[in-house]
Structures are given as structure tokens and as C-alpha cells.
Amino acid sequence: MRKWKQCIALLLVCLLAFQGGSVTFAASTAGITIYLDGEELESDVAPYIVPKVNVTMVPLRVISEGIGASVKWNQASKTVRIQGFGNDLSLTQGKSTAIVNGKTVQLSANVTNTKNRVMVPIRFVSEHLGLIVKWNQSAKTIHLTSTNLWPTDPEIPVVPGEPEDSDMRGAWISTINGDWPKSGSMNNVEKQKSDFIQELDKLESMGINAVFVQLRGAADAIYPSTLVPWNKVLTGNQGVDPGYDPVSFMIEEVHKRGMEFHAWFNPFRANTTADISKNAANHVVNVHPDWIVTAKNQMYINPGIPDARQHIIDAIMEVVNRYDIDGVHLDDYFYPSNVTFNDAAAFEAYNYNNYTDINDWRVDNINRFVQSLGEQIQAVKPGVEYGISPFGVWRNIADDPTGSNTKAGVTAYDDMHADVRTWIQKEWIDYVAPQIYWSMSLQAARYDILVDWWVDEVSGTDVDLYIGHSPYKLGTSEAGWHTANEIINQLKYNEQYEEVDGDIYFSAQYLTKNPLGLIGLLQNYYGK
């Protein structure tokens, strides 16, 4: 390994000398220092930070040649073309866009020429050539990790039929957003079954070892319940029996493959619209209208009413008691964000601890719910894993000095009133799976910054950390999602932390549809 890197370093020196530049071997000055896999990279042009946008610019050839990519410079057009690891990048001096695999992509900062060296934003290059980047503000160092790019020693063969590791590799299967049941399968039991089997086979083939199936989308169920009505996605009408038990069928198929089945619940969402004309008679909006708060054309069960909270817990425990599930999973449907939530009457009636701020009372309501549900699961089936997937930003540093260095417009604590820090510190949950649905290059909420923050939160506790990823964003215009390597780079970034125990992807259809060639990349990464 070391000899290989020394050869690359020597080649780098020769290339720089051939271009007419001089190579500096002296110790770095007070500027920014770059390390590749722990070894310092020297250049005659020092990296620098572009003011205002806080983007670090580095000499392109030092980075690209250092990891073995092909670089061609066209002096006439002042365009550099970089090819490597299945990607093709073209960057032109002075232009704020680049061409990546045939598509125009916005750059954080313009490509420039400094002392006859092309300077590029380091995160942009790392995103497309497989590097993991770690910036240390106080030391002014950039650590690059070329995980999986260097030649490695042969791996010890895995025993057939046994998992390579115990890390979580999960996929959310949404029953509201079309993951399952598929279009055209309504009232068709056999198609519903065959569609699920096909989806499961595809997920297993790319390395997924657990599914998180949405059993409760809007105070309903995809299983026979004595407390809530059947979900309409199965038959077209809420409350109508589809003629079989989908959950029993799913668990059998999942366990047959040695995968885990986690029961996913939207806790407090009651109805996706304000129209209740098509709701079943035993739906909560009809049985307990006093529990319901309507906000922005959606209905929610009021978390401030103790009986309402217990009703949700009872519905979840019905599944825990009846089925051989591996876990209970909650998403972030607690209090809704960016809406006016009219719960003043409940605040007056149930403010037992005499909170002066309604927001503190709301936080306490969710805390009570989270703690109580965990205690009841533990009492009945202590082997069932209990976890929650909150919004990816707990609090911004501007609102709390212990929050993440982000500028998110919504936060879990301030908007959903989800005090995830307390759940972790008191170990009310077995794992936390923050939805870090942003790329390594989105400055307002950068993936790596948030992973670092969540790692610190679980450190020293018995709470596992799974990272929620967003393949559904691949191919969209949001920064960083123009290549499926974004997902792989995120996985590589996680490797540095033993606290990261796995990953969950939202959602299944955005894996099996193979956006931007993701399936092959995942199969390669997971060794499938």
C-alpha cells in the first residue's frame, strides 16, 4: 500500500515539474494543508478559501492525479477534462457551471487560474472522483480519504448464506407514496403479493438486509385491526377488508430471505386532507373529533391529549403483540412544521406541570409518548428494536450553541418538538435514524457536518446510529444529486465512525428504479 502511494507521489512530482512548475518540499506555511490518506500533498500553489461562499479551492492536478484520474487541459478553450471511476467532468476557467456526465451542473465557486494552476472547489471534485473530504477549521487542514480506490489486499471469502457484517442496510417501503402496493394492484391480492416479492428480491440483490414497512400512514392499518380501519390503498376504500393479512404475508417473505421486518408507523397524522367524507366510521376523526387539529389542510391527532397518545400506543402495541416483527419504527410525524397548530384548549386542560411556554409543554408531550411506548414494548417483547427517524437537523447553531453548524429552515426540536437529544441521553430508544437528506455540497445543511453532529450525540450511549439517505433526490436540481456517487460517497464517509451502525434509504422504489445507475454502485459497495 505504502509503495503504491509513493509511486503516485513521485508521478505527481514529475507531472508538476513537466508543466513547468516547481515543487515545494518544505513544511507547509500557515495556509491550508492537504493530506491524502494521511500523507501530506505539497504544491507550489497553496489552497485558499473563497470569501463569502466559504469554498476551499485547490490545485486540480494535485487532487485528480493523486487518485489516478485522467486529466486533459485544452489551452484554447481553457477547459480541463477529468475522467475516472466512471465519471466525466469538464470545467472551464471563469464559468460557474461544469459538465458532469453530459449534464450541466452549478459550481459553488468559479474555476480559476492561479500561478498557472487550475483551481477548483475541493468538494465538487471529491463528489465525482470518490474522495471523502474532512475539513478541520482550527487546524486549517483538509484530509482526503481515497476509500475503496487504492488497491487492497484480497478479502477473506464470506461463507455463503451468511451476512458480511451486522450493519443495518435498510429500505423504507411506503404504502402512501407508491412503493407498495404498486399501481394497478388495487383489489388484486395475487398482484399485491407478487409485486412485494419482486420488490423484495430486487432489494436483497443489491445488499439490503432489512425493510421498514409503513403499516400506519394516516391513523389506519394494512393489517386487520380492532382499533383502526383498513388503509384504502389495498382496495380503494378505507375500512374494506382486502381478503388477506398483508403483514403476515410480508413477514413470512422477509424472514424467508434472512432479512429483518420493521413495522413503521406515522404516529400523529390522522388524515392527509381535511375531507373526511370517505373515512370509515371507526376512523379516529369520526370517533374522537375532539382529538383532531386541522392544519394546512391536513388532520393531526393532538399530542397534548393523554388519551389520544395512549390510543396511538395501543394501536402500535396491537402489532407488537400479534406479529413476529424485528422492530418498531416511528418517523417524524409528531407536531407538524411551519403551520399554526391550534392546541390552546388542550394546553389549558392538560398542562399538569404548569409550563409557561406552550412549546415546552409540546416537547414534554412528545417525550412522554416516546418514553411510554418504549416501556410498553420492552415489557412485552424486549427483543424488538425500537427506534425513531427524526428530521436530520436537531437545532441550528444560531438557535443553540450545541446545535449543528447548519441553517435549516426547519428543525426537529423547534418545529416538530422532538427532543431527540433527551431520547438518546436517557436511552428511551434503541436507535436513532436521522433523515440526513442533503448532499455533501449543500451549504445550508451539509451531509458530513450533520453526520459528525449525530455521531457526537450517540457517543458514549447504548443508542445505535443509522443514517437516513435520500436516493429519491438523485437526478434532481438540488445541489449534489447529479450523480449516484453522492450516495456512495456518503457511505464511504460513514466508514470513519464506529458509531454509525448502518443506513436506511428512502425509499424502496428509488432504489429499484436504479436512478443514475445506483443499483450497480450499491452492489459493488456491498459486495453483491
Helices and strands as residue ranges (DSSP letters): H 2-18, E 33-36, E 39-41, E 48-50, E 55-59, H 60-66, E 70-74, E 79-84, E 87-92, E 97-100, E 103-106, E 112-114, E 117-121, H 122-129, E 132-136, E 141-145, E 168-173, H 189-205, E 210-216, H 246-256, E 260-265, E 269-271, H 284-287, G 289-291, E 292-295, E 298-301, H 306-322, E 327-330, H 344-350, H 358-380, E 385-388, H 420-425, E 431-432, G 443-445, H 447-458, E 464-469, G 471-473, H 485-494, E 500-505, H 509-512, G 515-517, H 518-526
